[in-house]
Amino acid sequence: MNRTITPSILPKPRGYSHGVSTTGTVLYVAGQVAHDTTGRMVSSEFAAQFAQCIDNVLTVVRTAGGGSENVVKLVAYVTDIGKYRECTRDLREVWKARFGNYYPAMTLVAVSALIEPSALVELEGIAHLP
């Protein structure tokens, strides 16, 4: 039976679920943009948006009972691959602060636009819950 995951600190989703857990162990996390708890974009800077996207993904995972070590796959959608490359040093620090030296399976996809016009990045993930 599927269970929807809706963290109370994230903006209420409309037309989707933040996460869906199947069989109690697999969690699919919907694409998360860099909205803060009020639903506003945190910044126009790529690294700050990337950090908030990770935080939002991890919020869903933690609400479902997992942690960063339970994330097994991430897909990053970016609107400007050049900005991603320019920020790799900052992104490394963002990553280490949240995941340490752990790296799940990952995919990076360049897209022409995201549903949120000011979003530069969107992250979706899969976690294997304890």
Secondary structure, 3 states (H helix, E strand, C coil): CCEEECCCCCCCCCCCCCEEEECCCEEEEEEECCECCCCCECCCCHHHHHHHHHHHHHHHHHHCCCCHHHEEEEEEEECCHHHHHHCHHHHHHHHHHHHCCCCCEEEEEECCCCCCCCCCEEEEEEEECC
